[in-house]
Amino acid sequence: MIPHLIPSHQGRPADDPIFSLHREATQRKARGEAIVDATIGVLLDEGGELAVLPTAARAVHEVPAVEWATYAPIAGTPDFLRAVIDDLFAGEPEMQRTAVAVATPGGTGAVRHAIANFLEPGQAMLTTSWFWAPYRTLCDESDRKLETFEMFDAQGRLDTGALDAAVARQLAAQGRALVVLNDPAHNPTGYSMSDEEWIAVADRLARRAAAGPVTLLVDCAYFLYGARDPRAFLRHLRPLLGQATVLFAWSASKSFTHYGLRVGALVACVADEAERTMVASALSYSCRGTWSNCNRGGLAAIARLLTDPDMARACAVERDQARGLLRARVDAFNADARKRGLVHPRYEGGFFVTVFADRPRERAEAMRAKGVYVLPQLPTPPPGAAAATGAPRGSLRIALCSVANRDVARLVEVLAGALALPT
Ligand SMILES: Cc1ncc(COP(=O)(O)O)c(C=O)c1O
């Protein structure tokens, strides 16, 4: 029988590998085994429970029933959109003035809209050679492609030269480029870009923008979990205004520890007024053509958390405590990993870190046999990249966000054993 499912969708995996590994780890834990599960990207407290900001939970519970029941406007409630723009651009009046936004179900929806509106079908978005796997799914779903540039240079810094060359290649090949950078606390590597790297990125993109439309999407899903002032990098993007379109995938999932609330926004800074209006309309149209509108209750809760000064302050204090939890794990990991000679990108904070390793599936399998779950990954090399660039050929992603501090030493020990490094 000829399958009714269209050929291009046949053979698609139903389950994300992260969720199937996590499910297995949870089942083994329930059977009484001592399991360390470093697969899932949510912040757990030291007792293994979801770390939820109490003030955020209160705001959600205090949303009146009628707010949950009512449709939101297609693009999202104006209060919410204003609050997100003001939150992001508190110190950047020019960005604030040129910004338009639509509500999206999490940062995922924002990335989806960026792909669908700033690339034609068949064109490729450009991101780092290590990237959050759903980027590819989002491209597949929109009939777009994904290409990468080598993320790290020989010194372990962001390879801005490789980015520049890839943008030039894409502009020549497809007449436009959409560059997606996840920063700070990049998933999966844990890397946070330095000021110099942001300056170099903006400079390269501004120059390339003379040859065709360049759009930069900053996926800032983890921006409140980096080690530095989360908004400091914005000033480095100023030279791009008027040259490139600058987008932000904003998410409440991690910032307010409400992953299931599905609240996010795509924010677009567009200098030209007529184009800004056109972008706002296209994004709103995309909302209508996908999820129609987001849940109004979620938008109301997050808008209140952003704008009520007492609640915003309380959230900041609670978030600092959550960050402290994470910080202690990051410090423990860095110290143990150094002792064991593990190779990983500079890691100053955030939900994940990645340890470079060849044959990652084999290593992850050996760890799984010892009750420690991590995610094996292979990078997506840039098109035409020679096999022997010296770049690492695989890695293991560790979600420290979900590992108790007391388990970090065991995790590193089992990992070092799997890599057969000297102890
Ligand atoms: C890199 C990155 N971007 C975006 C997201 C979007 O998350 P959400 O849709 O829950 O906001 C995530 C979540 O894991 C992520 O890791």
The ligand as a Tripos MOL2 file, in Angstrom:
@<TRIPOS>MOLECULE
LIG
   16    16     1     0     0
SMALL
NO_CHARGES

@<TRIPOS>ATOM
      1 C1         18.6940   27.1860   22.8190 C.3       1 LIG1
      2 C2         17.2630   27.2120   23.1380 C.ar      1 LIG1
      3 N1         16.4770   28.0850   22.4860 N.ar      1 LIG1
      4 C3         15.1830   28.1630   22.7160 C.ar      1 LIG1
      5 C4         14.5830   27.3470   23.6490 C.ar      1 LIG1
      6 C5         13.1180   27.5430   23.7620 C.3       1 LIG1
      7 O1         12.4830   27.1200   24.8550 O.3       1 LIG1
      8 P1         10.9670   27.5410   25.0590 P.3       1 LIG1
      9 O2         10.2550   27.2890   23.8030 O.co2     1 LIG1
     10 O3         10.4970   26.7060   26.1730 O.co2     1 LIG1
     11 O4         11.0150   28.9900   25.4060 O.co2     1 LIG1
     12 C6         15.3290   26.4110   24.3500 C.ar      1 LIG1
     13 C7         14.7320   25.4820   25.2950 C.2       1 LIG1
     14 O5         15.2370   24.4830   25.6850 O.2       1 LIG1
     15 C8         16.7100   26.3540   24.0830 C.ar      1 LIG1
     16 O6         17.5020   25.4890   24.7200 O.3       1 LIG1
@<TRIPOS>BOND
     1     1     2 1
     2     2     3 ar
     3     2    15 ar
     4     3     4 ar
     5     4     5 ar
     6     5     6 1
     7     5    12 ar
     8     6     7 1
     9     7     8 1
    10     8     9 2
    11     8    10 1
    12     8    11 1
    13    12    13 1
    14    12    15 ar
    15    13    14 2
    16    15    16 1
@<TRIPOS>SUBSTRUCTURE
     1 LIG1         1 GROUP 0 **** ****
